[in-house]
Amino acid sequence: MLWGTRVAYDFGPQMANLNLALGVKNIFDHAYYTRSYDDNNKGLYAGQPRTLYLQGSMKF
């Protein structure tokens, strides 16, 4: 099971409708594999590593 979280804040019209978000994917950084039907890597693919991200957007 993969766990992630994201928090965001909307600054509203005072700051040009700015929205900032911070998130983490694969919080526990668990090593896992998925199976595939094709023959590349004998059907084993490593899962996504822990990822931190900052996201910003503005409406205009």
C-alpha positions in Angstrom: 0.0 0.0 0.0 1.3 3.4 -1.0 0.7 6.4 1.4 0.8 10.1 0.4 -0.4 13.4 1.8 -0.8 17.0 0.5 -1.6 20.2 2.3 -2.6 23.4 0.5 -3.4 27.1 1.3 -5.4 29.4 -0.8 -4.4 33.1 -0.3 -7.5 34.4 -2.0 -8.0 37.5 -4.2 -5.8 39.7 -2.1 -2.7 37.9 -3.5 -3.9 37.3 -7.1 -5.6 34.0 -6.1 -2.3 32.4 -5.2 -2.5 28.8 -4.1 0.5 26.9 -2.6 0.6 23.2 -1.8 3.2 20.9 -0.2 3.1 17.1 -0.5 4.8 13.8 0.1 4.4 10.6 -2.0 5.3 7.2 -0.5 5.6 8.6 3.1 7.0 5.5 4.6 9.5 4.8 1.7 8.5 1.2 1.6 10.3 -0.9 -1.0 7.8 -2.7 -3.1 7.4 -4.2 -6.6 4.6 -4.5 -9.1 4.0 -7.3 -11.5 3.6 -6.8 -15.2 2.5 -9.1 -18.1 5.3 -8.1 -20.4 8.8 -9.7 -20.3 10.9 -6.7 -19.5 12.8 -7.1 -16.2 11.0 -10.5 -15.8 7.8 -8.6 -14.9 9.2 -6.9 -11.8 9.2 -3.1 -11.6 10.4 -1.1 -8.6 7.8 1.2 -7.1 8.0 5.0 -6.8 10.6 6.3 -4.2 9.7 8.9 -1.6 8.9 12.2 -3.4 8.6 15.7 -1.8 7.0 18.4 -3.9 5.9 22.1 -3.7 3.2 23.2 -6.1 2.0 26.7 -6.8 -0.8 28.2 -9.0 -2.3 31.5 -9.8 -5.7 32.3 -11.4 -5.7 35.2 -13.9 
